[in-house]
Amino acid sequence: MNPLTTARTVAGATRRGARRSAGALLGSAVEVRTERPEVVLTFDDGPEPGGTDRVLSALADAGATATFFVLLTRVRRYPALLGEVLAAGHEVALHGVDHRALPTLPPGEVARLVRAGRAELEDATGRPVRWFRPPYGRQTLRNWRSVTGAGLVPVLWGPTTWDWKDVPVAERVARSQRGIRPGAVVLAHDGFAGPDDGACDGPPPRFDRGELVTGVLEAYAERGLSARSLEQSLRSGVLVREPWFPG
């Protein structure tokens, strides 16, 4: 190898090492590095009657587990549904006290809300809370520091089910297959945040969330993949972190 090629190789390795170091220092969880044929299935915006219960039935039928990122505005309204999620063996994580995007809030308020939200959710579940998903996936570096300072790890995603869009279920299932691979974090929803949750995203799409989850899990099974919660996936895998600051 000539000196120029050697220099380029070393420089490339240095850049990759720098990116890995930055990801470790400033990263949000984006996937799990694993050799097991599993994906990480996550649900946002619940609990919600008519959504969470049907999702739970679909997961039970498939023998799958998931991580539910809940809104405390919903937990306060539907505590029994939260209990059903826990009783079924799923993991519960924090999506927020409400669904307002973090970058729209004063920095001091973000830190206060995340800390208070974690404490309230741990009181409601009787279990430690490890993960946080910023509403809309939006966070700044300052927001990230507030979240991690509260003892939580931000969790983002790869493939999605497009279940917040008004499109046919078949299109949602097809979308959920894009980029799927072992360890991928899949974004889905068991509810739809509305004005009472601090969100203004229009009317909710009308479809059966249980039917969608069944279709998604069947498509994954055809690829030899099963679905697990983040907690369970990490029993045999390693968390991958990358900087994620769309603002």
Buried (B, 14 or more C-beta within 10 A) or exposed (E): EEEEEEEEEEEEEEEEEEEBEEBEEBBBBBBBEBEBBBBBBBBBBBBBBEBBBBBBBBBEEBEBBBBBBBBBBBBEBBEEBBEBBBEBEBBBBBBBBBBBBBBEBEBEEBBBBBBEBBEBBBEBBEEEBBBBBBBBBBBBEBBBBBBBEBEBBBBBBBBBBBBBEEBEBEEBBBBBBEEBEBBBBBBBBBBBBBEEBBBEBEEBBEBBBBEBBBBBBEBBBEEEBBBBBBBBBBEEBEBBBBBBBEE
